Amino acid sequence: MTVIVRELASNRVVYETRAVNDGPWLDNNAVLPAMFDAAMQGFPNPPPGPRRVDIQVGRNS
């Protein structure tokens, strides 16, 4: 997943981040919100370089 935030007036990229899922989950309804949360950690000043973010995805019973 790639998230790009642009300044509306100039269309300039002001924030860009990526997230990947390496877990066992295949349910997009559960995984995509968790990936978005991981990608946005540190916004608007994320630490430089790749990092690992673990987010628990709950099961609906």
N, C-alpha and C positions, 0 to 999 in steps of 0.2 A: 504494500500500500504506500502510495506517495501522497503527501499533503503539501500543497503549495498555497500560500497566502499571498495575495497581491494587493498593492495599494490601488484603490479604485480609480483615482484620478489619472495615474500615470501607467497603470498596469505593471509596475515594477514589482519584482518578487521581493517580499520583505521577510518571509519565513519559508523554509523548505525542509522537510523531514521525511523519513521513510521508516516503515516498520515491516517486519517479516514474522511469520508464524512458523515456529519449528516444533510445535506441539502436536498432539494427536487429534486435535479438534478439527472437524471438517464442516461443522455447522456455521455457515456464514452469519446467521443471526446472532450467534454468541461470540464468534471470533472477531468480526469486524469492529464492533464497539470497543472491545478490549485492545485491538491493534491501534485504533484511533487514540484511545487514552494513553497508550504507551508512546505513540508518536508525538503527542502533545506535551509529555512531561518535560518540564523545564521551559515551556513557552513563556515569554518570548526570547529567552536567553538560554538555549540548551547548552550542555557541556560539549566541547569539541570532540569529534571522532565518534566511532561506533560505541555503543554501550548496550548492556543487557538489561532489560526491564521484564520482570516476572509479574504477570497479572493473573490472578485466579479467575477462572471462568466457571460459574456455578451451573449445576444441572437443574433443569426445571422438572419437578416431580409431579 
